Amino acid sequence: MIDQMTLYPIADDVLFAPGGKVVVRTYGVAPAASGASVAYRTWVTGIRDQPRSWHWGHFEDAASGHRRVLEWLTGRGPQPTQAPA
């Protein structure tokens, strides 16, 4: 299935915390067929809770959402809310 998808990396960050590292990845994903719409996601792994994810409607939302997730994880902002899918 993944070989039938196209990934569009937007941002990757790694934060080092006392419990280990936290990885934040934001990307667009679309079926390999041309003309298909792109879905934007941010995934956070390495935190004690289950992996968290956010869905974004557009590239600009995903880029600013990635920054808001980083601010939240570093204590400089509130937990972000998702854009409507």
Secondary structure, DSSP 8 states (H G I E B T S, - for coil): -GGGEEEEEEEEEEEEETTEEEEEEEEEEEESSTT---EEEEEEESSSSS-EEEEESSHHHHHHHHHHHHHHHTTSS--------
